[in-house]
Amino acid sequence: MNARLKIAVLLGGPSAEREVSLRSGAAVAAALRSLGHEVFEVDPVPGQLRLPAGVDAVFIALHGTYGEDGVVQSELDKLGVPYTGCDSSSSKLAFDKVETKAMLLKHRIPTPRSRVFARADAPWPSDWHPPVVLKPVRQGSSVGLRFVDRVEDFPEALAFALKHDTEVLMEEKIVGKESTVGILDGKALPIVEIRPAQGVYDYHHKYTSGATTYICPGEFDASTTQRVQQAATAAFAAVGGRDYGRIDVMVKADGTPMVLEVNTLPGMTETSLMPKAAAAAGLNFPNLCQAMIDLAVKRGPRT
């Protein structure tokens, strides 16, 4: 039996992913209560974070800006309360797709080639050929994501993506199997293979029931599985990640893993991908939440 703790679950928040965060937080709170903890659900306002007195630890179930960009972590450091997941600096780095890619390249971790745009009237680069993927540099969960299959579609897609951030990352579109790898306490969990019913894995397919099939463990041979998990673990280490995260990887036909991005606060509903991977490893949802809290409590507050 785990010691009874007083835990604040941060959920909701101000980001474009507020509704997803509310679901994650509610699931986490219910799981922790089922284990006997005293749980408070806190919907934070940036710059005005207030926690119940005597809280032992904070479980961050926020997504997107304020949650994943290191801001709330910095606020919690000032309050001197231990919290789940990555620290402020690694969260900020991982949330920036350009900075993340720079670290991947520095550590020789395979990732799609890319370039950055900051103007909606930027011309199509003459040394590129479609298809490509456009992503706001500092957003999460496929917010603002656009796939471009024809050069003539580029201006509209770029303008759309720039509505969500001041910079947009363009990547070559990798043909292969979409997958994601959860990391827990330094170890890779079983790979989740992602198969959209049709088209591409965008915001709609991510959050619409029945729009995507998930296979865990993914259907890869042992050698490919090892390569993908090693790339994911290396990517998490490259951004300074701690405790847990989820790494999105495209796997080419020859088994080469291409790391797309690092998620420091993955979705935490009972049907989210991180819990699916943990379940395949024999860790049910309440015990996964407990493991995440244990890592924070063991570490203690930043001093």
Buried (B, 14 or more C-beta within 10 A) or exposed (E): EEEEBBBBBBBBBBBBBBEBBBBBBBBBBBBBBEBEBBBBBBBBEEEEBEBEEEBBBBBBBBBBBBBBBBBBBBBBBEBEBBBBBBBBEBBBBBBBBBBBBBBBBEEEBBBBEBBEBEEBEBEBEEEEEBBBBBBBBBBBBBBBBBBBEEBEBBBEBBBBBBEBBEBBBBBBBBEBBBBBBBBBEEEBBBBBBBBBEEEBBBBEBBBEEEBBEBBBBBEBEEEBBEBBBBBBBBBBBBBBBBBBBBBBBBBBEEBBBBBBBBBBBBBBBBEBBBBBBBBBBEBEBBBBBBBBBBBBBEBEBBE
